Amino acid sequence: MALAGQKRSLKSRQREIRQLHFIVSADGTSVTGLDKNQVSVADTGTGVKTVTLDEAFASADYSVQVTVATADAIANVEITSSSVFVIDTLDATDGTTAKDAAVHVCVTGSDVTERY
């Protein structure tokens, strides 16, 4: 714990944060956006898109923010590993019926496992 007037020293590789931003089409067949070349997407069923990161994070402890770009749709995300997550898009009227929807995705994670 730092005392008043003391500065905390920074450790090497501390907080190596990486963010990815991309858009997945409703049918899951195309990816556009800034980081489109760093991911691959498989359409694994109606409303289900499996996203694989070309470079895994240090652990599965990362966040995925999804904004649905299709009217009357909602999305759920399940992180399955340090390099794979699944986006389920559903009809917003009942919240249970699978529906293909375009999504904007922001992924934030760390490339180191050390915690200070």
LINMORA-V376035 format. One line per field, one symbol per residue. ss: DSSP state (@ for helix, = for strand, . for the rest). phi: phi as a letter, one per 40 degrees, with the letter a starting at -180 (. if undefined). A space follows every 50 residues. Layout:
ss = ???
phi = ???
This chain:
ss = ................========......==...@@@=======..=== ===.........======....=======....========......=.. ..========......
phi = .ccdgcbcccccgcfccbbbbabbcdcgcbbbhdbdcbbbbbcbidgbbc bbccbcccaccbbbbbbcbbcfbbbbbbcbacbbabbbbbcccbgbccac acbcbbbbabcbbcbb
